[in-house]
């Protein structure tokens, strides 16, 4: 259908200035792109390694194990109540020790447990000759260590506690409780291993024994 004259007149009556106004484009989208995007900086490798280090290492202490295991060999000098009254001929002793440490700065307090085995030849009746006696020592006590402020390679410690001893022979057999005291020095090699010379004195009811125990142990720290 052809447009009517009235429709054409209505189109011509539209305000001319309205049609003549230029089209205003929307604000460019590039303005949004000028807003800087937030960035997340990853921590440096050095900072990550420092955070992963234990408090002891961050403070400069290289020896600070929470748990140690030590194995060693010892010479024993014993004074016992034997049949003839003579002191026995001691063989080497072998030990296994474990210690749980709690460090506070330079000082370390530990709870330790130990097992030691040795044997000796004890004289019996005049016509019976000597007897081989096996000796077992179980110990539990405390240990105090001082690693110093300048991170030395040696860490001295003292120790003391209770001990149960059993002497097991065909004729000479006994057992009983007592105590021990001693000390040593951890000469560390790195921060997980040490060579430890030590000395220990024990006094137990079994055979009324008193021992001096001198030895060297290998200490592993964890």
Secondary structure as the mmCIF struct_conf table of DSSP 4:
data_model
#
loop_
_struct_conf.conf_type_id
_struct_conf.id
_struct_conf.beg_label_comp_id
_struct_conf.beg_label_asym_id
_struct_conf.beg_label_seq_id
_struct_conf.end_label_comp_id
_struct_conf.end_label_asym_id
_struct_conf.end_label_seq_id
HELX_LH_PP_P HELX_LH_PP_P1 UNK A 2 UNK A 4
HELX_RH_AL_P HELX_RH_AL_P1 UNK A 5 UNK A 12
TURN_TY1_P TURN_TY1_P1 UNK A 13 UNK A 13
BEND BEND1 UNK A 14 UNK A 14
HELX_RH_AL_P HELX_RH_AL_P2 UNK A 16 UNK A 20
BEND BEND2 UNK A 21 UNK A 21
HELX_LH_PP_P HELX_LH_PP_P2 UNK A 22 UNK A 23
HELX_LH_PP_P HELX_LH_PP_P3 UNK A 25 UNK A 28
TURN_TY1_P TURN_TY1_P2 UNK A 29 UNK A 29
HELX_RH_AL_P HELX_RH_AL_P3 UNK A 30 UNK A 33
TURN_TY1_P TURN_TY1_P3 UNK A 34 UNK A 34
BEND BEND3 UNK A 35 UNK A 35
HELX_LH_PP_P HELX_LH_PP_P4 UNK A 36 UNK A 38
HELX_LH_PP_P HELX_LH_PP_P5 UNK A 41 UNK A 44
HELX_RH_AL_P HELX_RH_AL_P4 UNK A 45 UNK A 52
BEND BEND4 UNK A 53 UNK A 53
HELX_RH_AL_P HELX_RH_AL_P5 UNK A 55 UNK A 58
TURN_TY1_P TURN_TY1_P4 UNK A 59 UNK A 60
BEND BEND5 UNK A 62 UNK A 62
BEND BEND6 UNK A 66 UNK A 66
STRN STRN1 UNK A 67 UNK A 79
BEND BEND7 UNK A 83 UNK A 85
HELX_LH_PP_P HELX_LH_PP_P6 UNK A 86 UNK A 88
STRN STRN2 UNK A 89 UNK A 90
STRN STRN3 UNK A 93 UNK A 104
TURN_TY1_P TURN_TY1_P5 UNK A 105 UNK A 106
STRN STRN4 UNK A 107 UNK A 123
BEND BEND8 UNK A 125 UNK A 125
TURN_TY1_P TURN_TY1_P6 UNK A 126 UNK A 128
STRN STRN5 UNK A 130 UNK A 146
TURN_TY1_P TURN_TY1_P7 UNK A 148 UNK A 151
BEND BEND9 UNK A 153 UNK A 153
STRN STRN6 UNK A 154 UNK A 168
BEND BEND10 UNK A 170 UNK A 171
STRN STRN7 UNK A 174 UNK A 188
BEND BEND11 UNK A 189 UNK A 189
TURN_TY1_P TURN_TY1_P8 UNK A 190 UNK A 191
BEND BEND12 UNK A 192 UNK A 192
STRN STRN8 UNK A 193 UNK A 204
BEND BEND13 UNK A 205 UNK A 205
HELX_RH_3T_P HELX_RH_3T_P1 UNK A 206 UNK A 208
STRN STRN9 UNK A 210 UNK A 221
#
